[in-house]
Amino acid sequence: MSQDIGETRGSKAPAGRAGDAHLLRRLNLSATVRAFLDAASLTVSDVRSIVGVSRPTAEDLVATLVDEGFVREALDRPNGERSAGRPARRYEVVAEDFAVVGVDIGAHKVAVVVCDLRGNVLAVRRRSVDSRIGPAGRIGAAARLAEATLRQIGTNREHVRSVACGITGVGANDSEVMDIRTVPAGHDLDVYSLPGFDRIDVVSEVSERFKRDVLVSNDIHLAAVAEQWRGGAGARDLVYMHAGRRLGAAIVINGQIHNGRHGLAASVGSMKILGWAEAMAQLDRESRRLAGSAAEESTSGNVRALFEAAANGDRTAVRTVDRVAEALALGASVLVHAVDPDLVVLGGGLSRAGDVLAGPFERHLAATSLNRTGFRVSLLGDESVALGAARLALDDLKERLLAVQA
């Protein structure tokens, strides 16, 4: 929708009151947009009641949104609606013409999720990438996948209204805006980052390759957003623990990701007392030992073998998995005592090992927490980061649709 949407209809107000009249109209349009976003469909009478305007004004507001391509006449009537005469016209959002794209730029893959304005998932695609490639190749692979996905589902580029992307790394947020770039870690601290991303301006590079402004955020934070949105958690406050090729965490408070002043909220992995680095180093060593001469350069196959051995009772494998579970649970316990959430969610690639990891994690969490916080394993799979990025893009789009220009 154009920012001057309120100027397309309506009579001229006297010169001295023109500014007030135009502002009132924009406020009414914003309220009407919100009403349509909150409902499956509305009549003019519904708009009149919700926005609190006269019927002629309500008719004008709806007509403006029809002209702008934001709403259209709905063909279906709500279930259970009955009318003795001709039913009132209903209008609905043209959701598919207001698409958003969520992108995950990871170490071994790129993924894309496309959603409409209602949050319906239109497409999910992923593609493996070489873990050694630099920023240009990795960002380019993500952009090409997004372009191919949009072509496959028939979504025109002009109908993509917002794009957001998740990356690995520590956020630098010096201006209190939704921005992130990977940066070198502080003294004696280790940060997992994609190769070469600490030497570029990530937001600028991603935006240039996608040929539009792109929101960029931490991948684990976005996975937590996806859990709160689509993971079926139903929790307003949750702690998300990521167990994958690295360990990490994120916090959702009152339905919103908590980034902190510098984007470092929940970065408890830097607390050496938790032993995350040592636990993951042991996991890698034992994975390679079990694989022997068949050890893969990529750790995923080796780790699968370790978890299979643990499931079959191999004592060394069981101890190794238990150490990872304990280290991760200690970090979760720190956050649980700080936030007192409704739920702890265990996600990431290792979480798909099921009870082999989730069992000892839950046991250690219960042993170190004052309260018995709810716990569940993520059901979202590899697309959680891209799905969380799509939600970030959707929130950005809705904020702009509802914005009232002074």
SVG drawing of the C-alpha trace seen along z (x, -y; Angstrom):
<svg xmlns="http://www.w3.org/2000/svg" viewBox="-36 -28 78 80">
<polyline fill="none" stroke="black" stroke-width="0.4" points="0.0,0.0 1.3,-3.4 2.1,-5.9 -0.3,-8.4 -3.2,-6.0 -5.4,-8.4 -5.1,-11.0 -6.9,-9.0 -10.5,-9.7 -12.5,-12.1 -13.5,-15.8 -11.3,-18.7 -11.2,-20.1 -11.0,-23.9 -7.4,-25.1 -7.1,-25.6 -8.3,-22.1 -6.8,-20.2 -4.0,-18.8 -6.3,-17.5 -8.7,-16.0 -5.9,-14.2 -4.4,-12.8 -7.8,-11.6 -8.3,-9.9 -4.9,-8.1 -5.8,-7.1 -9.1,-5.6 -7.4,-3.8 -4.8,-2.3 -7.6,-1.2 -9.4,0.4 -6.3,2.2 -5.9,3.6 -9.5,4.7 -9.0,6.6 -5.8,8.2 -7.6,9.4 -10.6,10.9 -11.1,13.5 -13.5,11.1 -15.6,8.0 -18.7,6.1 -18.9,2.3 -21.1,2.5 -18.4,4.4 -15.9,1.7 -18.3,-1.0 -18.7,0.7 -15.1,1.6 -13.5,-1.7 -16.3,-3.9 -17.2,-5.9 -20.3,-6.7 -21.5,-4.4 -20.5,-6.7 -17.0,-7.0 -16.8,-3.2 -17.8,-2.7 -15.1,-5.2 -12.5,-3.4 -13.3,0.0 -13.4,-1.4 -10.0,-3.0 -8.5,0.4 -10.1,2.1 -8.6,-0.5 -5.2,0.0 -5.4,3.8 -5.3,4.6 -8.8,6.1 -11.3,7.7 -14.8,8.9 -14.9,12.3 -16.8,15.1 -17.3,17.3 -19.6,16.5 -18.5,17.3 -19.7,20.7 -23.1,20.5 -24.0,17.1 -27.7,16.9 -29.6,14.1 -33.3,13.9 -32.4,11.5 -29.4,10.7 -26.3,11.1 -24.1,8.1 -20.9,7.9 -17.9,9.2 -14.3,8.2 -11.1,10.0 -7.4,9.2 -5.6,10.1 -3.1,12.1 -1.2,13.7 -0.3,10.3 1.5,9.3 4.1,12.0 7.2,12.2 10.3,14.3 12.3,15.8 15.9,17.0 18.3,19.1 22.0,18.8 23.7,21.6 27.0,23.4 25.9,26.3 22.6,25.2 20.5,22.3 16.7,22.4 13.7,20.3 10.2,20.0 7.6,17.9 4.4,16.8 1.4,14.7 0.1,11.8 -2.0,14.3 1.1,16.2 0.2,19.2 3.3,21.0 3.3,21.0 6.6,22.7 9.6,24.2 12.9,25.0 16.4,25.8 19.7,26.5 23.0,27.8 26.1,25.6 29.8,26.3 30.8,25.4 34.0,23.7 32.5,21.2 32.8,17.5 30.2,14.8 29.6,14.0 28.9,17.6 26.8,18.4 24.7,15.2 24.4,15.8 23.1,19.3 20.4,18.1 19.3,15.3 19.2,17.8 17.1,20.2 14.7,17.5 14.3,16.4 13.8,19.9 11.2,20.6 9.2,17.5 9.2,18.5 8.0,22.0 5.0,20.8 4.2,18.0 4.7,15.1 5.7,11.9 8.7,10.1 6.7,7.0 4.4,8.9 7.2,9.6 6.8,6.9 9.5,7.8 12.5,10.2 14.3,11.2 17.4,13.5 18.9,15.5 22.7,16.0 25.0,17.4 27.1,15.1 27.1,12.5 25.0,9.5 26.3,5.9 23.5,3.5 24.9,0.1 22.0,-2.0 19.0,-0.1 17.6,0.9 16.9,4.3 20.3,4.9 23.0,7.5 26.5,8.2 28.9,10.9 31.9,9.5 35.1,10.9 34.6,12.1 36.0,10.4 39.2,11.4 39.4,15.1 35.9,15.7 35.0,17.9 32.1,17.1 30.8,19.4 30.5,17.5 30.2,18.2 33.6,18.1 34.4,14.5 31.3,13.0 33.2,11.2 35.0,9.2 31.9,7.8 28.9,5.6 26.4,8.5 23.2,6.4 24.6,4.4 25.9,7.4 22.7,9.4 20.6,6.4 22.7,5.8 22.5,9.4 18.7,9.6 18.3,6.2 16.2,4.8 16.5,3.9 16.7,7.1 16.3,7.5 19.0,9.7 19.0,11.4 20.6,14.2 19.6,17.6 19.0,19.1 16.9,16.1 14.8,16.6 14.4,20.3 13.0,19.3 10.5,16.9 9.4,19.8 8.8,22.0 6.7,19.4 4.8,18.8 4.3,22.2 5.9,24.7 2.7,25.4 4.2,24.2 1.4,21.9 3.8,20.2 4.2,16.4 7.6,16.9 10.0,19.6 13.7,20.5 14.9,22.0 18.0,24.2 19.8,25.0 21.8,28.3 23.4,28.5 26.9,28.1 27.1,25.6 25.2,24.9 23.1,21.8 20.1,20.2 17.4,17.6 14.7,16.1 11.1,15.2 9.3,12.8 5.7,12.0 5.7,13.4 8.7,11.3 12.3,12.3 14.5,10.6 17.7,9.4 19.2,7.3 21.0,4.0 23.7,5.5 21.9,8.5 23.7,10.8 20.7,11.9 20.9,15.6 24.5,15.9 25.4,18.0 27.7,20.2 30.5,17.7 30.3,18.7 33.2,21.1 32.0,22.6 29.2,24.3 31.7,26.3 29.9,26.0 33.1,25.9 34.6,28.9 31.4,30.9 31.2,30.3 34.9,31.1 34.4,34.4 31.3,35.1 33.4,34.5 36.3,36.7 34.1,39.6 32.1,39.3 35.3,39.6 36.6,42.4 33.5,44.5 33.5,43.8 37.2,44.9 38.6,45.0 35.1,44.2 35.0,40.8 33.6,38.2 34.9,34.7 31.4,33.4 30.6,34.2 26.9,34.9 27.4,38.6 29.9,39.1 27.5,37.6 24.6,39.8 26.8,42.9 27.6,41.7 23.9,41.2 23.1,44.6 25.8,46.1 24.4,44.3 20.9,45.6 22.4,49.1 24.1,48.7 27.7,48.0 29.0,46.7 31.4,44.1 28.8,42.8 26.3,42.6 28.7,40.6 29.5,38.3 25.9,37.5 25.2,37.1 28.0,34.5 26.5,32.5 23.0,32.8 24.3,31.7 26.2,28.7 23.2,27.6 20.9,28.1 23.1,26.0 22.8,23.2 19.1,23.6 18.9,23.6 20.7,20.2 18.1,18.8 15.2,20.5 16.1,18.9 16.6,15.5 13.4,15.5 11.0,18.0 9.5,19.1 6.4,21.2 8.5,23.6 11.9,24.8 12.2,26.0 15.1,28.1 15.8,27.6 18.6,27.9 19.9,30.9 20.9,32.9 17.5,32.7 16.2,35.0 18.1,37.8 15.0,37.9 15.1,39.4 18.8,40.2 19.6,36.5 16.2,35.2 16.0,37.7 19.3,36.7 18.7,33.0 15.4,33.0 16.8,34.9 19.7,32.5 17.4,29.5 15.0,30.8 17.9,31.4 19.3,27.9 16.0,25.9 13.9,24.6 10.7,25.0 9.6,27.9 9.4,25.9 7.5,27.3 9.7,29.0 9.4,30.3 11.5,31.1 11.0,28.9 8.8,30.2 9.8,27.7 12.9,29.4 15.5,27.8 13.3,24.9 12.8,23.3 15.3,20.5 13.8,19.6 10.3,19.8 11.3,17.4 12.8,15.1 9.5,15.1 7.7,14.1 10.2,11.3 9.5,10.1 5.7,10.5 5.9,8.3 7.9,5.7 5.3,5.7 2.4,5.3 4.1,2.5 4.6,0.6 1.0,1.3 -0.3,-0.1 2.1,-3.1 0.4,-6.5 2.5,-9.3 2.3,-12.6"/>
</svg>
